[in-house]
Amino acid sequence: MGLHLLWQNSRAEFENKHIQQIIAFAGHGKLQDENITSQEFREFLTQIPSVVLRRYADECLASKFDDSGFALQDVVNQIGLRLGFQVEYGRYRGTKTDSGHDGLWRFPDGHSVVVEVKTTDAYRIDTDKIANYRKKLIASDAIVESHSSILIVVGRQDTGDLETQIRGSRHAWDIRLISVDALLRLMSLKEAVDDPKIIQRICSILIPREFTRLDEIIDIVFTAAEEAKSEETLIEVEEDLEAAGIEVSKTSRPAAFHDACIDILSQNKKIVLVKRTRNTYLTPDGKTAVVCAVSKVHSKQNRTSYWFAFHPYQKDFLETCLDSFLMLGCGARDQVLLIPFVDVKEWLDDLWTTELEDRMYWHIRLQQEGAQLFLNRKKGMGNLDVTRYLLS
């Protein structure tokens, strides 16, 4: 049985195992280029939640064991996948005919990054050697010189000596340097926001550029932090509720039970869903996409309702897969709707919208009548019974 299947069937037994033990369960138990152990381990990494991925990175750096450097290389490439890049795994060991780069990340805008992973900066890094990896890829037409660069990922945060070395080399303008911890924090930040524009700004800092003027990097920090600390969708909806004369409690923000809803779906459908952004999830094979939104209970005059905002970029995300769903958590995890996106798409023209200077979104308002849930639509359209979409 493959390692990823062992994880799906016996997650409780595997969740707290050291990464060295995990590798021992895969294939022949030793990571080598193009062997079954490597294939199983990489597939396994696509299944696990980010918190476990972070722990594995820490274990690779904290304890020296056979293949720890190779394991870290695979973990870092998985982080690249979670950041939204197309990732080509490199080789553990280079050969005379193959480039020795650790990974190749292709950004959505067409930029390519040659990745080199180092567990420590205790030893001098040969920047000429790393630059030659990039030259080989350019010569083979795998990447374009004007739209490519190098990213060195190191285990330690104290990289002063290495920074000095890079600045003094002739490749300084082609190289960016980041610690594993900082890369993990970028991944966590991406999972805390939804807006693709903010995600694009976050990822752009991995590309070498001249930062004499700091406006751009300040903009990245500010916009990402603002969305990360706020429940944007909930605030938007609550503002509209107030405008409609519906009283909203400011003292009780709804619990964020997105992951609990996703757990229910995973068990119901027997699938693994990996978090991509605050509200989006994807199966490791990229075939099933889910947008999960939650609402607290809104009550007025003995009427119960739930309010959600649905954004164009969420629509775009769901359109990337044939098998896609909008999941709505109504008040708590025990009342969850799972609506095929093909149905949602048919309803959009019938929903109220809010159009602001910098964004628009559709209102999804559900009314509860006993055990039934109804979708509120524009005047004259009538309410639509959506009870059939409840997950049991």
KEFI-899634 format. One record per residue (C-alpha): residue in one letter; z, x, y. Coordinates in nm, 2 decimals, padded with zeros to 4 digits. Example, Ala and Ser with C-alpha at 12.3 -4.5 7.8 and 13.67 -1.06 7.14 Angstrom:
   res       c3       c1       c2
     A    00.78    01.23   -00.45
     S    00.71    01.37   -00.11
END
This chain:
   res       c3       c1       c2
     M    00.00    00.00    00.00
     G   -00.10    00.14    00.34
     L    00.17    00.25    00.59
     H    00.08   -00.03    00.83
     L    00.13   -00.29    00.56
     L    00.46   -00.15    00.47
     W    00.56   -00.19    00.83
     Q    00.44   -00.55    00.84
     N    00.62   -00.64    00.52
     S    00.94   -00.44    00.55
     R    00.98   -00.38    00.92
     A    01.36   -00.39    00.91
     E    01.36   -00.10    00.66
     F    01.12    00.11    00.86
     E    01.22    00.04    01.22
     N    01.50    00.30    01.24
     K    01.34    00.58    01.02
     H    01.27    00.92    01.18
     I    00.90    00.99    01.25
     Q    00.91    01.27    00.99
     Q    01.01    01.01    00.72
     I    00.73    00.78    00.84
     I    00.47    01.06    00.79
     A    00.62    01.13    00.44
     F    00.53    00.77    00.34
     A    00.17    00.80    00.46
     G   -00.10    00.92    00.22
     H   -00.01    01.26    00.08
     G    00.27    01.31    00.34
     K    00.11    01.58    00.54
     L   -00.11    01.55    00.85
     Q   -00.44    01.72    00.82
     D   -00.77    01.67    00.99
     E   -00.96    01.37    00.85
     N   -00.72    01.31    00.56
     I   -00.57    00.98    00.44
     T   -00.23    01.07    00.59
     S   -00.37    01.11    00.94
     Q   -00.57    00.78    00.91
     E   -00.27    00.58    00.79
     F   -00.04    00.73    01.05
     R   -00.28    00.66    01.34
     E   -00.33    00.30    01.22
     F    00.04    00.26    01.18
     L    00.10    00.37    01.54
     T   -00.13    00.09    01.67
     Q    00.11   -00.17    01.51
     I    00.45   -00.06    01.65
     P    00.61   -00.18    01.98
     S    00.62    00.06    02.27
     V    01.00    00.12    02.24
     V    00.94    00.27    01.89
     L    00.65    00.47    02.02
     R    00.88    00.62    02.28
     R    01.14    00.71    02.02
     Y    00.89    00.88    01.81
     A    00.78    01.10    02.10
     D    01.14    01.19    02.17
     E    01.19    01.28    01.80
     C    00.88    01.51    01.80
     L    01.02    01.70    02.10
     A    01.39    01.70    02.00
     S    01.36    01.83    01.64
     K    01.11    02.09    01.51
     F    00.96    01.98    01.18
     D    00.64    02.03    00.99
     D    00.36    01.86    01.17
     S    00.57    01.77    01.47
     G    00.31    01.90    01.71
     F    00.03    01.71    01.53
     A    00.25    01.39    01.53
     L    00.31    01.42    01.90
     Q   -00.07    01.46    01.95
     D   -00.13    01.13    01.78
     V    00.15    00.96    01.97
     V    00.01    01.08    02.30
     N   -00.34    00.95    02.21
     Q   -00.18    00.61    02.12
     I   -00.02    00.61    02.46
     G   -00.37    00.66    02.60
     L   -00.49    00.35    02.40
     R   -00.19    00.15    02.54
     L   -00.29    00.25    02.89
     G   -00.63    00.08    02.83
     F   -00.85    00.38    02.77
     Q   -01.11    00.43    02.49
     V   -00.96    00.71    02.29
     E   -01.14    00.96    02.06
     Y   -00.89    01.16    01.85
     G   -00.93    01.53    01.86
     R   -00.87    01.78    01.58
     Y   -00.53    01.92    01.49
     R   -00.69    02.26    01.44
     G   -01.02    02.37    01.61
     T   -01.30    02.53    01.42
     K   -01.59    02.76    01.51
     T   -01.82    02.46    01.53
     D   -01.58    02.19    01.66
     S   -01.40    02.18    01.99
     G   -01.02    02.21    01.96
     H   -00.93    01.95    02.22
     D   -00.65    01.71    02.12
     G   -00.81    01.39    02.25
     L   -01.09    01.25    02.47
     W   -01.00    00.95    02.69
     R   -01.27    00.74    02.85
     F   -01.16    00.54    03.15
     P   -01.30    00.20    03.24
     D   -01.48    00.34    03.54
     G   -01.67    00.59    03.32
     H   -01.45    00.90    03.39
     S   -01.37    01.11    03.09
     V   -01.05    01.31    03.04
     V   -01.02    01.60    02.79
     V   -00.65    01.59    02.67
     E   -00.44    01.88    02.56
     V   -00.09    01.82    02.42
     K    00.18    02.09    02.43
     T    00.53    02.04    02.29
     T    00.66    02.31    02.53
     D    00.55    02.52    02.82
     A    00.76    02.81    02.70
     Y    00.44    03.01    02.61
     R    00.16    03.08    02.85
     I   -00.13    02.83    02.82
     D   -00.48    02.97    02.81
     T   -00.65    02.75    03.07
     D   -00.99    02.92    03.00
     K   -00.97    02.81    02.64
     I   -00.89    02.45    02.74
     A   -01.17    02.46    03.00
     N   -01.41    02.57    02.73
     Y   -01.33    02.26    02.53
     R   -01.46    02.06    02.83
     K   -01.77    02.28    02.86
     K   -01.86    02.23    02.49
     L   -01.83    01.85    02.54
     I   -02.05    01.87    02.85
     A   -02.31    02.09    02.67
     S   -02.32    01.83    02.38
     D   -02.37    01.55    02.63
     A   -02.05    01.38    02.52
     I   -01.92    01.38    02.88
     V   -02.06    01.44    03.22
     E   -01.93    01.73    03.43
     S   -01.91    01.53    03.76
     H   -01.72    01.25    03.59
     S   -01.47    01.44    03.37
     S   -01.15    01.64    03.40
     I   -00.87    01.79    03.19
     L   -00.52    01.64    03.14
     I   -00.24    01.87    02.99
     V    00.05    01.67    02.85
     V    00.36    01.87    02.80
     G    00.70    01.79    02.64
     R    00.92    01.92    02.91
     Q    00.95    01.78    03.27
     D    01.04    02.12    03.41
     T    00.69    02.26    03.43
     G    00.72    02.48    03.74
     D    00.58    02.80    03.57
     L    00.29    02.61    03.42
     E    00.21    02.44    03.75
     T    00.20    02.79    03.92
     Q   -00.03    02.91    03.64
     I   -00.27    02.62    03.68
     R   -00.27    02.65    04.06
     G   -00.36    03.02    04.03
     S   -00.64    02.96    03.79
     R   -01.01    02.90    03.87
     H   -00.98    02.56    03.69
     A   -00.71    02.42    03.93
     W   -00.94    02.15    04.06
     D   -01.03    02.02    03.71
     I   -00.68    02.00    03.57
     R   -00.39    01.75    03.59
     L   -00.05    01.81    03.44
     I    00.20    01.54    03.32
     S    00.51    01.53    03.10
     V    00.53    01.31    02.80
     D    00.81    01.12    02.96
     A    00.61    01.05    03.28
     L    00.32    00.93    03.06
     L    00.55    00.70    02.87
     R    00.68    00.56    03.20
     L    00.32    00.49    03.32
     M    00.27    00.30    02.99
     S    00.59    00.10    03.05
     L    00.49    00.03    03.41
     K    00.15   -00.10    03.29
     E    00.33   -00.33    03.05
     A    00.54   -00.47    03.34
     V    00.24   -00.57    03.56
     D   -00.06   -00.79    03.51
     D   -00.31   -00.74    03.80
     P   -00.60   -00.51    03.68
     K   -00.63   -00.36    04.02
     I   -00.28   -00.23    04.01
     I   -00.33   -00.10    03.66
     Q   -00.65    00.08    03.78
     R   -00.45    00.25    04.06
     I   -00.18    00.36    03.82
     C   -00.43    00.52    03.59
     S   -00.62    00.69    03.87
     I   -00.34    00.94    03.93
     L   -00.44    01.11    03.60
     I   -00.76    01.22    03.76
     P   -00.75    01.55    03.97
     R   -00.78    01.50    04.34
     E   -00.67    01.64    04.67
     F   -00.36    01.47    04.80
     T   -00.33    01.62    05.15
     R   -00.33    01.26    05.27
     L   -00.06    01.07    05.08
     D   -00.17    00.71    05.15
     E   -00.33    00.65    04.82
     I   -00.04    00.77    04.60
     I    00.21    00.58    04.82
     D   -00.01    00.27    04.77
     I    00.00    00.32    04.39
     V    00.38    00.35    04.39
     F    00.44    00.06    04.63
     T    00.21   -00.20    04.48
     A    00.31   -00.13    04.12
     A    00.68   -00.14    04.20
     E    00.64   -00.46    04.39
     E    00.48   -00.65    04.10
     A    00.71   -00.48    03.84
     K    01.03   -00.60    04.01
     S    00.91   -00.95    04.08
     E    00.83   -01.25    03.86
     E    00.51   -01.30    04.05
     T    00.38   -01.61    03.86
     L    00.72   -01.78    03.88
     I    00.76   -01.72    04.25
     E    00.41   -01.85    04.32
     V    00.47   -02.17    04.12
     E    00.81   -02.23    04.28
     E    00.66   -02.20    04.62
     D    00.41   -02.47    04.53
     L    00.68   -02.69    04.39
     E    00.88   -02.67    04.71
     A    00.56   -02.75    04.91
     A    00.52   -03.06    04.69
     G    00.88   -03.17    04.77
     I    01.03   -03.08    04.43
     E    01.37   -02.92    04.45
     V    01.39   -02.58    04.28
     S    01.71   -02.40    04.19
     K    01.73   -02.05    04.34
     T    02.03   -01.95    04.14
     S    01.88   -01.97    03.79
     R    01.57   -01.78    03.72
     P    01.41   -01.86    03.39
     A    01.48   -01.63    03.10
     A    01.18   -01.41    03.02
     F    01.12   -01.50    02.66
     H    00.76   -01.39    02.62
     D    00.84   -01.15    02.33
     A    01.03   -01.42    02.15
     C    00.73   -01.65    02.17
     I    00.50   -01.37    02.04
     D    00.74   -01.31    01.75
     I    00.70   -01.68    01.65
     L    00.32   -01.66    01.67
     S    00.32   -01.33    01.47
     Q    00.52   -01.50    01.19
     N    00.32   -01.82    01.21
     K   -00.02   -01.65    01.20
     K    00.08   -01.34    00.99
     I   -00.06   -01.11    01.26
     V    00.06   -00.81    01.46
     L    00.04   -00.85    01.84
     V    00.09   -00.55    02.07
     K    00.19   -00.59    02.43
     R   -00.08   -00.47    02.68
     T    00.06   -00.60    03.01
     R    00.34   -00.83    03.12
     N    00.17   -01.14    02.99
     T   -00.12   -01.01    02.76
     Y   -00.11   -00.92    02.40
     L   -00.38   -00.80    02.16
     T   -00.40   -00.74    01.78
     P   -00.45   -00.37    01.69
     D   -00.81   -00.44    01.58
     G   -00.89   -00.60    01.92
     K   -01.01   -00.92    01.76
     T   -00.73   -01.16    01.88
     A   -00.61   -01.19    02.24
     V   -00.32   -01.39    02.37
     V   -00.19   -01.46    02.72
     C    00.17   -01.57    02.71
     A    00.34   -01.75    03.00
     V    00.68   -01.91    03.01
     S    00.85   -02.17    03.24
     K    01.20   -02.29    03.29
     V    01.28   -02.66    03.29
     H    01.21   -02.84    03.61
     S    01.39   -03.18    03.64
     K    01.36   -03.45    03.91
     Q    01.45   -03.82    03.88
     N    01.50   -03.79    03.51
     R    01.15   -03.64    03.46
     T    01.11   -03.30    03.29
     S    00.82   -03.07    03.36
     Y    00.70   -02.71    03.32
     W    00.49   -02.51    03.56
     F    00.26   -02.22    03.50
     A    00.00   -02.02    03.69
     F   -00.32   -01.91    03.52
     H   -00.51   -01.63    03.69
     P   -00.88   -01.53    03.68
     Y   -00.80   -01.19    03.54
     Q   -00.61   -01.36    03.25
     K   -00.92   -01.57    03.19
     D   -01.13   -01.25    03.19
     F   -00.90   -01.10    02.93
     L   -00.92   -01.39    02.70
     E   -01.30   -01.39    02.72
     T   -01.31   -01.04    02.57
     C   -01.23   -01.19    02.22
     L   -01.38   -01.48    02.02
     D   -01.03   -01.55    01.88
     S   -00.81   -01.60    02.19
     F   -00.52   -01.83    02.29
     L   -00.31   -01.93    02.59
     M    00.05   -01.95    02.48
     L    00.30   -02.16    02.69
     G    00.67   -02.13    02.64
     C    00.83   -02.46    02.77
     G    01.19   -02.40    02.86
     A    01.28   -02.21    02.55
     R    01.14   -02.04    02.24
     D    01.17   -02.35    02.03
     Q    00.90   -02.54    02.23
     V    00.59   -02.33    02.24
     L    00.22   -02.44    02.28
     L   -00.06   -02.24    02.13
     I   -00.39   -02.35    02.29
     P   -00.73   -02.20    02.19
     F   -00.89   -02.06    02.50
     V   -01.21   -02.26    02.43
     D   -01.01   -02.57    02.50
     V   -00.84   -02.42    02.81
     K   -01.18   -02.33    02.95
     E   -01.29   -02.69    02.94
     W   -00.99   -02.80    03.14
     L   -01.01   -02.55    03.43
     D   -01.23   -02.76    03.65
     D   -00.98   -03.05    03.61
     L   -00.68   -02.85    03.73
     W   -00.53   -02.81    04.07
     T   -00.58   -02.46    04.22
     T   -00.42   -02.25    04.49
     E   -00.65   -02.02    04.69
     L   -00.49   -01.75    04.90
     E   -00.65   -01.47    05.10
     D   -00.60   -01.21    04.82
     R   -00.59   -01.43    04.51
     M   -00.64   -01.77    04.35
     Y   -00.50   -01.93    04.04
     W   -00.50   -02.26    03.85
     H   -00.19   -02.47    03.81
     I   -00.09   -02.57    03.46
     R    00.17   -02.84    03.49
     L    00.31   -03.01    03.18
     Q    00.52   -03.33    03.18
     Q    00.75   -03.41    02.89
     E    00.79   -03.76    02.77
     G    01.02   -03.77    02.47
     A    00.87   -03.54    02.21
     Q    00.53   -03.54    02.37
     L    00.38   -03.31    02.63
     F    00.11   -03.40    02.88
     L   -00.12   -03.19    03.09
     N   -00.12   -03.30    03.45
     R   -00.48   -03.31    03.60
     K   -00.64   -03.39    03.93
     K   -00.62   -03.74    04.06
     G   -00.83   -03.98    03.87
     M   -00.85   -03.76    03.56
     G   -00.54   -03.89    03.40
     N   -00.29   -03.69    03.19
     L   -00.40   -03.52    02.87
     D   -00.18   -03.52    02.56
     V   -00.14   -03.16    02.44
     T    00.14   -03.22    02.19
     R   -00.09   -03.13    01.90
     Y   -00.08   -02.76    02.02
     L    00.29   -02.73    01.96
     L    00.38   -02.45    01.71
     S    00.61   -02.57    01.44
END
